[in-house]
Amino acid sequence: MPAGDAFGPHDRYEVDRAIRDAETVSRYEFSVFVGAAEEEARPFAERLHATLTAPERSVLVVVDPSARILEIVTGAEVRRDLDDHEVHLAALAMQSAFAAGDLVGGIKNGVMMLAEHARKPRMLHAES
């Protein structure tokens, strides 16, 4: 998450904690970028995603509050467990929170929704 005026130290801590929790739940990497997209949002988000350490195992959330833009990019491996419909549901929840003026809460809840949807099902028992 980049430094910027959008967040104070407590807000940054809350979003960082949500990212760590999401990674623990899903076993995928999560990143959040909040700031101005340098050009068209989707290509910008895809380029940022490609620079991550393990893009195939990563989820990137890009939020440009001033332009009211939200982009979510998922890597190839993540897409096996997290489909477009589930990403869309998380995006809708985030946009609702943003519209209500809750940027940090929207990011936290959206990241956790993505993680919960991406969680691999637990095997309760195996048949012999």
N, C-alpha and C positions, 0 to 999 in steps of 0.2 A: 504494500500500500504506500503510495508516494506521500511525502510530506506536503502540507498545503494548509490553506486557511479553513478548509471545510471541517477539520477535526481538531479538537483539543487533545491533550494527552490522555484523558480518560476515554474519550471516544476512540482514539487509536488503539488503546488497550482493549476495549470491548470488541472491536472488529478483529484485532489480532487473536484474541481468545476464541472468537467464533471460528476463525480460520483453523486454529489448532484443533478445536473440538471436531470440526468437520473432517479434518484429515484423519483423526482418530476413528471416527465413526465409519468413514467410507474407505479408508486406506488409499485415497487419491490425494494429489497435491491441489491446494486451492490458493488462488491469488486474487487480490482485489486492487483495481486501479480506480482512484477517484480523481478526476481532473478533466481538463479540456482535451478532447480528442484533436489530434493535430490535423486531421483531414476527415474524410468520410469515416464514420464510426466503425462500420464492420471491417473494412480492410485494416484500419488502425488496430482494432482489437485482435484480429488474426495475426498481424505482425508481432504484437506484444506477446501473444500466446506462443508463437514460434520461438521466441527468445527464452522461454522458461527452461529450467533445467531438464525437465522430462515432459515435454509438451503432450506426448501421447497418453500420459497418465495424469494430466492436469486439467483443471477447470479455472478459467479466468473470467472474472466479473468486472466489466468496465462500466463506470457510472460517470456521466458528465452532467452534474446537476444543473448548470446554467443553460445547457442546450436540451435538457430533459431527455437524455439518451441513456439507454441501458443496453448493453450487449453482453451475452454470455457465450463463451467459446469453450467447447469441450474437445479433448483429445480423442483419438481413435479408440484407445482402450477404454476410456471412460464411457464412450457411447455404447459399449456393449451392455452396460448396466444402467445407463441414464438416457432415456429416449427424449426426442424433441417435445413430446407432450408434457413430460415431467419438467423439462426446462421451462417450457412456456408457463406452466402453473407457478413455478417459483418466480418467474419474471413478473407475472400478474400480481403476486403477493408483494413483491418488492415495489412495483409501481404504485400500488395502493398505499403503502406506507410512505413512499416519497411524496405522493400527492397530499397526504395528511401532515407533511412537514417532518417526518421521522426518517431522516437519511440513515442514521446509524442503525436504528432498529430494523429498517427495511433490509439493509445489507446483512445484518446478523441473521435475521429470520430466513432470508432468501438463501444464504450460504448453507444454513442448516437444513433447509428443505432439499436443496440439491444433494447434500451429503446423505440424508436419509433415503432419498430415492436411489442414490448410487450404491448404497450399502448392498453388499452381496448377501443373499439369504443365508441364514444360519442353518446348518444341517443339524436337526435335532436327534436323528438316529439314522443309521444305515442298515439296510437289509442285507443279509448274507447271501 
